Amino acid sequence: MTVIESTVEVNKPVAEVYAFLSNMNNHQQLMPENIYNWESTEDDARFTIQNMAKLAIKISNRVENQEITAIPSEKAPFDVELKWTVSDNGNGTTTAKHIISADLNMMMKMLASGPLQKLADHQTEKLKEKLS
């Protein structure tokens, strides 16, 4: 399993960050430009990654003010889990961590690790931007 992480500190209380992340409709605001055909509800999202794949994901687990986990709701090119964890820093700020776990063979790992790390970093930066 390939695990890619990106962490950011957001100047909002943990409940506010959790509420934003627990609604899949908000995740479109965190996506890079190469994501299009976005459709979402509170619990799931479908989109196309330019020159790569179509993905459909759904929230599989919510732990209030702690974590949100999303998994593919349709067949994906590889098994993947997208998890956000949030923790209260005690001073009105929140540490948010985006963890992408993907089951990649050696070839896919070489091709996909860089773009997945860029995606995780992009999403944490956008989260900080949107909620600051």
Backbone hydrogen bonds in HBPLUS format (Angstrom, degrees):
<---DONOR---> <-ACCEPTOR-->    atom                        ^
c    i                          cat <-CA-CA->   ^        H-A-AA   ^      H-
h    n   atom  resd res      DA  || num        DHA   H-A  angle D-A-AA Bond
n    s   type  num  typ     dist DA aas  dist angle  dist       angle   num
A0002-THR N   A0102-ALA O   2.79 MM 100  5.19 170.9  1.79 161.8 158.7     1
A0102-ALA N   A0002-THR O   2.83 MM 100  5.19 163.0  1.86 152.4 157.4     2
A0004-ILE N   A0100-ILE O   2.82 MM  96  5.08 162.0  1.86 148.0 154.3     3
A0100-ILE N   A0004-ILE O   2.78 MM  96  5.08 166.6  1.80 155.8 159.8     4
A0006-SER N   A0098-HIS O   2.98 MM  92  5.29 139.6  2.15 143.1 154.2     5
A0098-HIS N   A0006-SER O   2.81 MM  92  5.29 168.7  1.82 161.4 162.8     6
A0008-VAL N   A0096-ALA O   2.88 MM  88  5.43 154.8  1.95 155.8 164.2     7
A0096-ALA N   A0008-VAL O   2.84 MM  88  5.43 165.1  1.86 168.1 170.8     8
A0010-VAL N   A0094-THR O   2.75 MM  84  5.20 168.8  1.76 160.9 163.9     9
A0094-THR N   A0010-VAL O   2.87 MM  84  5.20 161.1  1.91 151.8 158.3    10
A0016-GLU N   A0013-PRO O   3.09 MM   3  5.54 126.3  2.39 109.9 122.4    11
A0017-VAL N   A0013-PRO O   3.22 MM   4  6.59 160.0  2.26 155.3 161.2    12
A0018-TYR N   A0014-VAL O   2.86 MM   4  6.00 166.6  1.87 156.4 160.6    13
A0019-ALA N   A0015-ALA O   2.94 MM   4  6.01 159.2  1.99 140.7 146.7    14
A0020-PHE N   A0016-GLU O   3.10 MM   4  6.29 157.8  2.15 143.8 149.1    15
A0021-LEU N   A0017-VAL O   3.02 MM   4  6.28 169.6  2.03 154.3 156.7    16
A0022-SER N   A0018-TYR O   2.82 MM   4  5.88 146.6  1.93 154.4 163.4    17
A0023-ASN N   A0020-PHE O   3.43 MM   3  5.88 164.7  2.45 109.8 114.2    18
A0026-ASN N   A0023-ASN O   2.97 MM   3  5.79 152.5  2.05 124.3 130.5    19
A0024-MET N   A0042-GLU O   2.93 MM  18  4.88 173.5  1.94 123.4 121.7    20
A0027-HIS N   A0024-MET O   3.05 MM   3  5.24 144.3  2.18 104.5 114.8    21
A0029-GLN N   A0026-ASN O   3.10 MM   3  5.80 143.3  2.24 116.8 124.6    22
A0030-LEU N   A0027-HIS O   2.92 MM   3  5.16 152.7  2.00 107.3 116.2    23
A0031-MET N   A0028-GLN O   3.24 MM   3  5.34 162.0  2.27 106.0 111.4    24
A0035-ILE N   A0032-PRO O   3.30 MM   3  6.03 150.8  2.40 122.7 123.7    25
A0050-GLN N   A0034-ASN O   2.76 MM  16  5.15 178.0  1.76 166.6 166.8    26
A0036-TYR N   A0048-THR O   2.94 MM  12  5.34 162.2  1.97 150.9 156.7    27
A0048-THR N   A0036-TYR O   2.83 MM  12  5.34 165.8  1.85 163.7 163.4    28
A0039-GLU N   A0046-ARG O   2.90 MM   7  5.28 149.2  2.00 156.8 161.0    29
A0046-ARG N   A0039-GLU O   2.80 MM   7  5.28 155.7  1.85 156.8 162.0    30
A0041-THR N   A0044-ASP O   2.86 MM   3  5.37 158.2  1.90 154.2 157.3    31
A0059-ILE N   A0043-ASP O   2.80 MM  16  5.43 159.9  1.84 163.7 169.0    32
A0045-ALA N   A0057-ILE O   2.87 MM  12  5.45 157.7  1.92 154.9 159.3    33
A0057-ILE N   A0045-ALA O   2.81 MM  12  5.45 159.5  1.85 161.5 168.2    34
A0047-PHE N   A0055-LEU O   2.90 MM   8  5.53 156.3  1.95 157.4 164.3    35
A0055-LEU N   A0047-PHE O   2.81 MM   8  5.53 169.1  1.82 167.0 170.8    36
A0049-ILE N   A0053-ALA O   2.73 MM   4  5.35 176.0  1.73 167.8 169.0    37
A0052-MET N   A0049-ILE O   2.87 MM   3  5.38 149.4  1.97 146.9 143.5    38
A0073-SER N   A0056-ALA O   2.73 MM  17  5.48 159.7  1.77 128.9 134.7    39
A0058-LYS N   A0071-ILE O   2.82 MM  13  5.62 158.5  1.86 160.5 164.7    40
A0071-ILE N   A0058-LYS O   2.90 MM  13  5.62 153.4  1.97 159.9 159.1    41
A0060-SER N   A0069-THR O   2.74 MM   9  5.69 150.8  1.83 142.7 152.9    42
A0061-ASN N   A0069-THR O   3.37 MM   8  5.10 155.0  2.43 138.5 136.1    43
A0069-THR N   A0061-ASN O   2.89 MM   8  5.10 161.4  1.92 152.4 153.6    44
A0063-VAL N   A0067-GLU O   2.81 MM   4  5.13 165.3  1.84 159.3 158.0    45
A0066-GLN N   A0063-VAL O   2.82 MM   3  5.39 142.8  1.96 154.1 149.3    46
A0067-GLU N   A0063-VAL O   3.00 MM   4  5.13 157.1  2.06 136.0 143.5    47
A0086-VAL N   A0066-GLN O   2.70 MM  20  5.02 159.6  1.74 142.2 146.6    48
A0068-ILE N   A0084-TRP O   2.92 MM  16  5.28 151.3  2.00 149.2 157.5    49
A0084-TRP N   A0068-ILE O   2.87 MM  16  5.28 161.2  1.91 155.8 162.2    50
A0070-ALA N   A0082-LEU O   2.71 MM  12  5.06 161.4  1.74 154.4 160.8    51
A0082-LEU N   A0070-ALA O   2.85 MM  12  5.06 174.8  1.86 156.8 158.5    52
A0103-ASP N   A0079-ASP O   2.81 MM  24  5.23 163.8  1.84 153.5 156.8    53
A0081-GLU N   A0101-SER O   2.77 MM  20  5.13 146.9  1.87 147.3 157.5    54
A0101-SER N   A0081-GLU O   2.90 MM  20  5.13 167.5  1.92 154.3 158.0    55
A0083-LYS N   A0099-ILE O   2.84 MM  16  5.07 163.7  1.87 152.3 156.9    56
A0099-ILE N   A0083-LYS O   2.72 MM  16  5.07 172.2  1.72 159.0 161.8    57
A0085-THR N   A0097-LYS O   2.84 MM  12  5.17 157.7  1.89 146.9 154.6    58
A0097-LYS N   A0085-THR O   2.81 MM  12  5.17 161.3  1.85 152.0 157.6    59
A0087-SER N   A0095-THR O   2.90 MM   8  5.27 148.5  2.00 143.2 153.3    60
A0095-THR N   A0087-SER O   2.90 MM   8  5.27 164.1  1.93 156.5 158.4    61
A0089-ASN N   A0093-THR O   3.00 MM   4  5.54 167.8  2.01 152.5 150.6    62
A0109-LYS N   A0105-ASN O   2.76 MM   4  5.90 155.2  1.83 160.0 168.6    63
A0110-MET N   A0106-MET O   3.11 MM   4  6.36 155.3  2.17 145.8 150.8    64
A0111-LEU N   A0107-MET O   3.13 MM   4  6.45 152.6  2.21 145.6 153.3    65
A0112-ALA N   A0108-MET O   2.64 MM   4  5.64 164.3  1.66 158.8 163.2    66
A0113-SER N   A0109-LYS O   3.04 MM   4  5.33 157.7  2.09 135.8 139.9    67
A0116-LEU N   A0112-ALA O   2.90 MM   4  5.97 159.4  1.94 159.6 166.1    68
A0117-GLN N   A0113-SER O   2.91 MM   4  6.11 155.8  1.97 151.7 158.3    69
A0118-LYS N   A0114-GLY O   2.93 MM   4  6.19 160.4  1.97 154.9 160.8    70
A0119-LEU N   A0115-PRO O   2.89 MM   4  6.08 152.0  1.97 143.0 150.7    71
A0120-ALA N   A0116-LEU O   2.95 MM   4  6.21 165.6  1.97 150.3 153.3    72
A0121-ASP N   A0117-GLN O   2.93 MM   4  6.13 167.8  1.95 153.5 156.9    73
A0122-HIS N   A0118-LYS O   2.80 MM   4  5.91 158.1  1.85 147.2 154.1    74
A0123-GLN N   A0119-LEU O   2.88 MM   4  6.08 163.6  1.91 155.3 159.3    75
A0124-THR N   A0120-ALA O   3.05 MM   4  6.30 159.7  2.10 151.1 156.0    76
A0125-GLU N   A0121-ASP O   3.00 MM   4  6.16 161.2  2.04 149.5 155.0    77
A0126-LYS N   A0122-HIS O   2.89 MM   4  6.10 162.4  1.93 152.4 157.5    78
A0127-LEU N   A0123-GLN O   2.94 MM   4  6.05 151.8  2.02 142.6 150.4    79
A0128-LYS N   A0124-THR O   3.09 MM   4  6.34 160.7  2.13 147.0 150.9    80
A0129-GLU N   A0125-GLU O   2.96 MM   4  6.24 157.8  2.01 148.4 155.1    81
A0130-LYS N   A0126-LYS O   2.79 MM   4  5.96 167.7  1.80 157.3 159.6    82
A0131-LEU N   A0127-LEU O   3.06 MM   4  6.10 155.8  2.12 149.8 155.5    83
